[in-house]
Amino acid sequence: MSASENDDDEALGKFSPAGESPAKPSSERLHQRRAVAERERARPESDLSRASSMANELERQIEQANAKARSHRSELQGMRASGSGRRTKGHVEVEAPGADQARDQSNTLYVEVMQELDRVKRELRKLQREVKAAREAKAKAERDAETPTPTPSALSSGSRPLESVKREADVDNEGRGIAELAEAGGSRKNTQATRTHAKSLQRDTSRASDHEESWRFATASSSEVGLEPEEMGMVPVTEETDHIANGESAMTITQHGEHDDRLSLQAAAEAELTSARIELVSIKEEGIRLTNSIERTRRETARVTEEIDRLTEQEKRASAQVQQLNARLLRTRSRLDAATAADERAEAMLAELSAALRQLGEETEAAEKERALTELENQCVREDADTVGSEIAAAEQRVRESVKELEAARASEAAAAEKLRVVVDSAMQARAAVMSQRTGNVTILMFEYDYLTGRAEVVRAVAEKKVAAAEAWVEALGAGEKEVVMRTEAIEREIAEMTAGEGEASDDLREEREPRVGLHRVQTRRRPAP
């Protein structure tokens, strides 16, 4: 028995490291896979948080755009109520030419902005629904991955290689489940990791199948030679060690010569064979379950790969939709800026029109004042003309009277001169007759001589002075009449120019003109009557 025990110890020493060595690397791989799964699980959560923050930012921008649109709509309504198309001031009715066009343009821009905002809202709702669907798919994948895989039942203490194989398979199954969960929430980069896990799964499956074949061979050999139960768990796997064990067992049996021991050993071998057969059946069932688990894992891997591709495609679509939303937001912002610029231009045009209307009212008031002043000046001119006419008539009457007086004076002077000539002639004839009777000279007084010679010159000088004065008066009256006529014509020309200017101001509203200087009142000078 000592030789068989030594051989059994050697077989245990040979087989034990091969059965226990995969446990430590499997636990290390399990920890590594768990860490990778945690990192891969945190990545989609961060992506979802970024998508949520982006959706919140889009909602905030939409709210800002709505508030800005509402403010623009209130401004447009206030402008529509206050700045109407027609304005009346200073009894002049004027219609703003660009008010209707600016209002229509603002309304059109407002409608387009509201339609764009509605489209952006619909896109945002669609993006939120897709994000929600992605979260639900991720949660479903996590639930599917967390579903416990059926583990094989524990084997007896004599089958240590099979226990190590099952532990390694369980660890690999758990690691694959965690890796698959991480792959379900990850992105396209995890596809390579999934393929690596599938390859490791195939290697583990082949390793398990090799262990199973070795165990079957060892069980068959032990049943042929009738080994004890504690020896059965330590049988080597290779064919050479099997022959050695058979030889040593035969030598051990031949050394025991007693018939009772052989019978007891045979009964024990039969019992051990029965238990080995039962163990083999359980191992076969465990192998079948392990194969089914591998198939399920493969199907789950394929499904997870498809889910990863689908999530990647959804992520691409979501990124494209986000870019489209950003582009639409930029277009909406540019349209809002254009609408704001159009509103500012409309306000500037309204301010210019208001200033033009105020200036037109001021010019109209100035024109009214000038018209009243001109009418007053015309009335004064007419009064002055009437006064000058009456003065001219009076002067003409006085001139006619003076002419009559002058003619009467001339007639009286002529009569006096004629009488004087007659008297002188008669006196001269009388004296001549007397002198002819006496002498040839006539003697008169010096006073009479001076009077007769100087009186005619004085009368002639006075008459000439009166005629010159009358002619000068007539010329002065003619000059006054000409001056009055010229002033009247100048006033009439100014009145005509003022009327033409008022007509041009009423026709052209947008022309900016300097206010005309009012007409100065024409001051007429009256000449004093002589």
HELIX and SHEET records of a PDB file:
HELIX    1   1 SER A    2  GLU A   20  1                                  19    
HELIX    2   2 ALA A   23  SER A   82  1                                  60    
HELIX    3   3 ALA A   99  ALA A  145  1                                  47    
HELIX    4   4 ARG A  160  GLY A  185  1                                  26    
HELIX    5   5 ASN A  190  VAL A  225  1                                  36    
HELIX    6   6 PRO A  229  MET A  232  1                                   4    
HELIX    7   7 GLU A  239  GLN A  255  1                                  17    
HELIX    8   8 HIS A  259  GLN A  437  1                                 179    
HELIX    9   9 MET A  446  ASP A  507  1                                  62    
SHEET    1   A 2 ARG A  86  LYS A  89  0                                        
SHEET    2   A 2 VAL A  92  GLU A  95 -1                                        
END                                                                             
